[in-house]
C-alpha cells in the first residue's frame, strides 16, 4: 500500500516542501529566534561554534523523512483542500511534533525546557503547516 503512494505522489512537491521546511529551520534558529534559542539552551553570551555536519545533515534528513511521511498520509487520507491540509497539519503538528519536541526538551540537559519547547515546537508546527499546504497545492 505505501509503495503505491510513494510511486504516485508528486516528488517535486515533496522536494519543494522539504526545502521550505529545512530552510525555515535555518532562519528560525539563526535569525528569527537566535537569542531566545540560545537562552533556552543556556548558551547566552557564548560565542557561536561552527556547527558539526551532523547539526545540518541530521535536521535535513529528519525534515525529509517527515515530509515524505506527511505526503504518504495526505495521499492515503485523500486530503485535497487547503483547509483540510491546515486541519491535518494542526493535528499532526500539535499531536506529534510539538508534543514530542516538548517531551524531548524536558530533560536535565535543557536548562529552559518550556522556552525550548515553545521555540522548537512552533517551528515544527509552522513547518508542517507549510509542508501540508505545499503538498496539497501541488498534489498530482
C-alpha atoms as one frame of an Amber mdcrd trajectory, in Angstrom:
protein
   0.000   0.000   0.000   2.702   2.537   0.960   4.659   1.648  -2.177   1.640
   2.715  -4.238   1.643   6.151  -2.598   5.407   6.514  -2.997   5.153   5.762
  -6.703   2.207   8.076  -7.390   2.949  11.099  -5.218   4.357  14.293  -6.663
   8.062  14.130  -5.770   8.623  17.703  -6.937   6.153  18.872  -4.291   7.918
  16.703  -1.692  11.259  18.279  -2.594   9.877  21.835  -2.512   8.034  21.233
   0.783  11.160  19.665   2.317  13.380  22.566   1.232  10.957  25.123   2.662
  10.750  23.215   5.970  14.531  22.805   6.178  15.375  26.415   5.275  12.700
  27.664   7.672  14.701  25.922  10.400  17.836  27.773   9.397  16.026  31.105
   9.532  14.109  30.198  12.700  17.087  29.219  14.831  19.802  31.515  13.452
  17.882  34.729  12.690  14.324  34.896  13.996  14.801  33.301  17.427  18.592
  33.146  17.764  18.747  34.879  21.163  15.748  33.078  22.669  17.027  29.750
  21.355  20.437  30.377  22.929  18.642  31.241  26.178  16.639  28.014  26.040
  19.901  26.092  25.736  21.656  28.104  28.460  24.179  29.492  25.957  23.516
  33.232  26.102  26.710  35.209  25.577  28.720  32.254  24.341  30.458  32.597
  21.022  28.731  30.523  18.375  30.648  27.462  17.321  30.914  26.256  13.772
  28.287  23.500  13.722  29.443  19.956  13.106  27.974  18.421   9.923  25.528
  16.311  11.951  23.783  19.520  13.103  22.966  20.313   9.482  22.613  16.870
   7.903  20.609  15.430  10.810  17.803  18.023  10.748  17.757  17.869   6.931
  17.297  14.105   6.978  14.619  14.327   9.686  12.744  17.055   7.784  12.902
  14.959   4.616  11.512  11.856   6.372   8.734  13.939   7.980   7.866  15.424
   4.590   7.698  12.016   2.895   5.582  10.542   5.716   3.264  13.559   5.539
   2.910  13.160   1.781   2.030   9.468   2.168  -0.631  10.350   4.747  -2.053
  13.157   2.611  -2.431  10.718  -0.293  -3.762   7.908   1.910  -6.316  10.175
   3.581  -7.147  11.894   0.271  -6.608  15.377   1.682  -7.210  17.756  -1.187
  -8.238  21.182   0.139  -6.166  23.865   1.829  -8.482  23.915   4.834  -8.156
  20.131   5.223  -4.379  20.442   4.841  -4.230  23.027   7.623  -6.514  20.934
   9.842  -4.298  17.894   9.244  -1.183  19.991   9.953  -2.652  21.089  13.288
  -3.433  17.505  14.282  -0.039  16.148  13.270   1.842  19.277  14.317   0.381
  19.596  17.797  -0.357  15.923  18.370   3.036  14.574  17.350   5.661  17.187
  16.540   5.013  19.757  19.277   4.210  17.144  21.910   7.325  15.132  21.094
   9.522  18.250  20.992   8.327  19.330  24.446   8.796  15.792  25.738  12.385
  15.758  24.446  13.023  19.190  25.983  12.013  18.010  29.441  15.326  16.531
  30.472  18.196  17.717  32.638  20.307  18.768  29.614  17.919  21.522  28.517
  18.099  24.337  31.082  14.904  26.071  29.909  12.693  23.257  28.588   9.475
  25.263  28.285  11.178  28.002  26.242  12.917  25.365  24.129   9.594  23.558
  23.618   7.853  26.766  22.578  10.581  27.814  20.126  11.188  24.386  18.596
   7.570  23.272  18.794   6.261  26.335  16.974   8.975  25.863  14.349   7.735
  22.329  13.685   4.091  23.416  13.727   4.836  26.203  11.234   6.994  23.875
   9.139   4.451  21.064   8.955   1.729  23.568   8.025   3.866  24.813   5.130
   4.615  21.212   4.120   0.934  20.229   4.133  -0.178  23.283   2.155   2.559
  22.837  -0.477   1.840  19.115  -0.812  -1.883  19.709  -1.289  -1.402  22.636
  -3.676   0.923  20.566  -5.834  -0.829  17.214  -5.414  -0.925  15.430  -8.739
